[in-house]
């Protein structure tokens, strides 16, 4: 109804006020078109998770810890498998949410929703870590997270160990997530 009224005012021409409204409406229409084009060019991804299980074992005096953690799925695809496939190397990692490690999981949640500073010198958040000790020194897959009013973006993925320059992984991301869906997905993943 308002659009019809504004349209009628614009078409009738006349006074300075109507011309002013016409210019304002034209500017708003242009802004709306640009916003729509930006949103259309940004693919909004879906973040979910699956359980990542690492069986434990004992052999020749060596013990391998059993771990249950969360593997992030972006648009249904395992992020860990994508990173390993592109970067090469092994896939013996656990996710940053680990069953039985409530304090570490709570810290990871805070970093993933930008309520705490990232836990690496590079400014990235650790997503996949050593399944034995969880230390970056054994190697970790990391991500740079940006929070906006509308959501979150994950990009600039890297493999890092804390004592060498991070190795940026080209060809993964950036991924954009709608804010409330992202925060809900993080909360669900953290409840192993």
N, C-alpha and C positions, 0 to 999 in steps of 0.2 A: 504494500500500500504506500509506504514512504517513497519507494523508488518511482512509483507512478506519479505521485505528487511532485517529486523533484524533477522528473522528466517533463511534466507539464509546465513547471516554472521555467525550466531551461528553454523549452521550445517557444514559450511566449515572449522571450526576450524582454526588452524594456529597460527598467531602472537599473541603476548601479548595483543595488543589492542582488538583483537576479543575475547580473553578469558575474558578480563575485561568487555567488553560489555555483554558477556554471563552472567557473575556473576551479573551485574547490572540488566539485563533483568529478571533474575531469582528472584532477590530480589524484583523488582517491581511487578512481577507476584504474588509472595507470599503476598506482601502488598495489592495488588488489591483483591486477594481472601479473605484475612482477613477483609478488608473493606466491601466487598460484604456480607460476613457472618454476620458482625455486623449490617449492614443495614437490612438484612433479619430478624434478630432476634428482631430488634426494630420495633414494630408496630407503624406506623405513624397514629395518630388519626386525625379526622376531628372535628374542633370546629365551631359551629354555635350557634344560640340563638333563643329563642322564647320569646314572651311577657309573663311576669309574672304579673297577675292582682290580686290585693287585694282590694275587695270592701270596701267602707267606710260605716259607720253606726252611728246612734245616738240612744241610748237607756238608759233610766233612768239616764240621765245626763252624760253618758259616750260616748265620741266620739272616733270612730276608723277611722284613716286616710285612705283615698283611695290612693293607690299607683300603679303606672305603672313602672315596672322595667324589666330588662333583666335576663332571666334564661339561663345559658350556657347549650348547648347540646353537649355532646361528643359522636361522632359516632351515633348521633340521639337520645341519651338518656339524659333525664334531669339530670344534675349533682346534683341539689338540692334534687330531689326524691331519687337518689342513696345514697347520704350522709345520708338523714333522715332514709331511709330503713335500712342501715347498722348500723347507730349510735343510732337509736331510737329517741324518742322525737317528738316534734311538727314540722310543716313545715311552720309556720307563719313567714317567712323571706321575705325580698326583696333583689334583686340582687344589686350589687355595682353600676350599672348604673341605675339611677332613673330619670324619667321624671320630669322636673322642677328644677333639682338640677345640673345645668351645671358645677359649680365649683367642686363639689364633683366628678362628672363623669369624668372631665378632670384629676383630681388627680388620680382616679382609673385607667384610661387609662395609665398614665405615670408609675404607679407601675406595671401594667400587662405587659408592654413592657420593663420593667427594666430600665426606664429612671429616676425613683425616688425610694427612699428607701421604703421598706414595711411599712405599718402603724400599725404594732403590735410589741411588744417587742420580740416576738418569731422569728421575721424575716419573718413571713408569711404575705401574702396579704389577706385582707378581701374580700371574694366573696359574701357571703350572710349575711345580717345584719338585725338588728331590724327594722321593717317597721314603727315604730312610731318615733324613734329618730335617728336611724342609728349608735348608739353608741355600741362599743364592750362590754361595761359593761352589756348589756342585753343578750349577747351571740352572737357569730358569727361563721360561717364556714369559714375556712381560708385554704390557700394553699402556699406551698413553690415553688417558680418559679426559674428556672435556664435558662439562655440564653446562647446559644452557637452560633458559626458561622452559623450552619445549621438550627437552630430552637430554640424551647422552650420546657421545660418539666415542667409538673405540678405533684407534688408528696407530700408526707408527709402531707396529709390533716389532719385538726384538728378542734375540736370545742373548742373555747376559749372565755374567758370573761374579760381578763385583770387583774384579781385578784387571779386566781387559775392557777395551771399548765395546759397548753393546753392538751386536751384529744385527742391523736392521733387516727385517724380512720383507722384501718387496713382494707385491702381488696379493697381500692379504689386507682387506679393508680399504678405506675406512667403512665402518658400520655405524648406522644411526638408529637409535632406539627411542621410541616414544616414552616419555618420562614415567608415567604411572605403571605402564606395562613392564618397563625395565626394572623399576624398584620392586615390583611384585615378584618378578622372575628371580631377582637376587635374593629376596627373602625366602622364596621356596627352595632355591638351590642350597641355601645355608642351613636348612633344617634336615640334615642327613639322619 
